[in-house]
């Protein structure tokens, strides 16, 4: 899923998070809204996307850290192909 796909498929109805929030906060937000992806924002601009798949990768990248100790920015910038917010 790309940011473009997310925006098109939800027709203005999408949920956001900022890079300084934790992975645990992202998971909680996804659960609350019944979604599997959040648009990562920096100020008023979309800079990336955080997905359930990112959470799985978080455990691989940071095996000794809990989800409430890793920020969204750390997680999505920790592997190739993702830009940090």
N, C-alpha and C positions, 0 to 999 in steps of 0.2 A: 504494500500500500504506500502511495506517495502522498505528500501534502495536497497535491492537486486532486488526487482521488478522494481524499478525505473531505475536502471542501466541496467538491462536486456531488458526492454521494449524500451529504447531509444537508444540502441546500440551506446554508446559513445556520444550521443547528449543529454546532460542534462545541467541544469543551477544551479549555486551555489550561496550561500550567506554565510556570516559569522555571528557568534553569537552576535557580537557587533552591527550589523545593526538593524534597527528598523523593527517592524511589518509592518509599512507603506511602508518602502523600499522594504520589501519582497513582499507585495501585488502589488506594482508598477512593480517590476521585473517579477512577474508571469504574469501580464497583458501584459507587453511588449513582452514576449516570448510566450504567448498563452499556458501557462502550469498551472497546479494546484498544483505543488509540486516543491520545491527547495531542493537540497542537501545542508546541513549545513556543512561547512568546518571549520576546525581549522588547520591552517598552510596548509599542503597538504593532510590532512587526513579527510575522511568523518566521521562526528560524530553524525549525525542525519538528520532529514528531517523536513522541514516546509511546511505545506499544507494549503489549504483554510480552512480546518476543524480546524486547529490550530488557525486561525484568529477568528473563531466563539467562540472557547473556551477562547480566549484572552478577549473577552467582558465579559464573565462570571467571569473569574479570576480577571480581573482588570476593574471593571465597572466604576471607576472614572478616568481612564486614557485613553487618545487617543492613537491610533495606532502608532503615531510618538513619543510617550513617553515610549514605551515598547520595549525592545530589543528582538530579536529572542531567545537569551539564556534564558531570563526571561520567555518568553511565553512557550517554549517547556519543560522547567524544572518545570513548575508550576503545573503539574499534573502527577499522577503515570504512569509509563511505558515509560517515555521519559527521555533520558539522556541529560544533559546540555552539550553544546559544550565546 
